[in-house]
Amino acid sequence: MARVHLDGAGDIEKLFNTFIAEIVEKVGDRVVDSVVKEINDVKVLCVTFEKYYFRLSSHVAVTVLLLNIEDYVDIEIMSAGGSEGLVLNLSEGAHESYISEIAEIFTDKGYRIIKDD
């Protein structure tokens, strides 16, 4: 498990149209599912990606949660997934690597990392 928290100015409707395609292109994974909601004045976007790691003989999933209030965007990126791994069933850094690849797409757009677990 790994997690990164980012924030910045923006609009998730604009992000939605570009970041999914960019993540799939740059990271080489697939979209499992997504949902977009608006609750009062808060726009919510949740997308789950999945990537197979041969060295782990397992998939790692990453969920990206975006909250948009006016021009403020709050982003949480969380990983999950099983691992057989080569030694002691450890993920061998796959979770952290996957999260970092996706976080970099957002930091390249000007979002800042608040917390990196």
C-alpha positions as CSV (number, residue, x, y, z in Angstrom):
1,M,0.0,0.0,0.0
2,A,1.1,3.5,-0.8
3,R,-0.6,6.9,-0.8
4,V,0.1,10.4,-2.1
5,H,-1.9,13.5,-1.4
6,L,-1.7,16.5,-3.8
7,D,-3.5,19.8,-4.4
8,G,-3.6,22.8,-6.6
9,A,-5.8,25.1,-8.6
10,G,-7.9,23.8,-11.5
11,D,-11.1,22.2,-12.7
12,I,-11.5,18.4,-12.7
13,E,-13.7,18.5,-15.7
14,K,-10.7,19.8,-17.7
15,L,-8.4,17.3,-16.0
16,F,-10.8,14.4,-16.6
17,N,-10.5,14.8,-20.3
18,T,-6.7,14.7,-20.3
19,F,-5.3,12.8,-17.3
20,I,-6.9,9.4,-17.9
21,A,-5.5,9.2,-21.4
22,E,-2.2,10.5,-20.3
23,I,-2.0,8.0,-17.4
24,V,-2.9,5.1,-19.7
25,E,-0.3,6.3,-22.3
26,K,2.6,7.1,-20.0
27,V,2.1,4.4,-17.3
28,G,0.8,1.7,-19.6
29,D,-2.2,0.5,-17.5
30,R,-5.9,0.2,-18.0
31,V,-8.9,1.9,-16.5
32,V,-11.0,-0.5,-14.4
33,D,-13.8,1.9,-13.7
34,S,-14.6,5.5,-13.0
35,V,-17.4,7.6,-11.6
36,V,-18.1,11.3,-11.6
37,K,-20.5,13.0,-9.1
38,E,-21.5,16.4,-8.1
39,I,-22.6,16.8,-4.5
40,N,-23.8,20.4,-3.6
41,D,-20.9,22.5,-5.0
42,V,-18.3,19.7,-4.9
43,K,-17.4,17.8,-8.0
44,V,-16.0,14.3,-7.3
45,L,-14.1,12.1,-9.7
46,C,-12.9,8.6,-8.8
47,V,-10.9,6.4,-11.2
48,T,-9.4,3.0,-10.6
49,F,-6.4,1.9,-12.7
50,E,-4.8,-1.6,-12.8
51,K,-1.4,-2.7,-14.0
52,Y,0.1,-6.2,-14.1
53,Y,3.6,-6.6,-12.7
54,F,5.3,-9.7,-14.1
55,R,7.9,-9.7,-11.4
56,L,5.2,-9.9,-8.8
57,S,2.9,-12.3,-10.7
58,S,0.1,-9.9,-9.7
59,H,-1.9,-6.8,-10.5
60,V,-1.6,-3.6,-8.6
61,A,-4.6,-1.2,-8.5
62,V,-4.4,2.5,-8.1
63,T,-7.4,4.7,-7.2
64,V,-7.3,8.4,-8.0
65,L,-9.8,10.5,-6.1
66,L,-10.3,14.1,-7.1
67,L,-12.4,16.7,-5.2
68,N,-13.1,20.0,-6.9
69,I,-14.4,23.0,-4.9
70,E,-14.6,26.2,-7.0
71,D,-11.0,26.4,-8.4
72,Y,-9.3,24.2,-5.8
73,V,-8.5,20.5,-6.6
74,D,-7.7,18.0,-3.9
75,I,-6.1,14.7,-5.2
76,E,-5.6,11.4,-3.3
77,I,-3.8,8.6,-5.1
78,M,-3.9,5.2,-3.3
79,S,-2.6,1.8,-4.3
80,A,-3.8,-1.7,-3.4
81,G,-3.3,-5.2,-4.7
82,G,-2.0,-8.7,-3.9
83,S,1.5,-9.8,-4.4
84,E,3.2,-13.1,-4.7
85,G,6.6,-11.5,-5.2
86,L,9.9,-13.3,-5.2
87,V,10.7,-13.0,-1.5
88,L,8.3,-13.0,1.4
89,N,5.4,-11.9,-0.7
90,L,6.6,-8.3,-0.7
91,S,5.5,-5.9,-3.4
92,E,9.2,-5.0,-4.2
93,G,8.3,-1.3,-4.5
94,A,5.6,-1.8,-7.1
95,H,3.0,0.2,-5.2
96,E,5.4,3.2,-4.6
97,S,6.6,3.1,-8.2
98,Y,3.0,3.0,-9.6
99,I,1.9,5.9,-7.4
100,S,5.0,7.9,-8.2
101,E,4.4,7.6,-12.0
102,I,0.8,8.8,-11.6
103,A,1.7,11.6,-9.1
104,E,4.3,12.9,-11.6
105,I,1.7,13.5,-14.2
106,F,-0.1,15.8,-11.8
107,T,3.1,17.5,-10.5
108,D,4.0,18.2,-14.1
109,K,0.7,20.1,-14.4
110,G,1.6,22.3,-11.3
111,Y,-0.1,20.3,-8.5
112,R,2.0,20.0,-5.4
113,I,2.5,17.0,-3.1
114,I,1.1,17.7,0.3
115,K,1.8,14.3,1.9
116,D,3.5,11.2,0.7
117,D,2.9,8.1,2.8
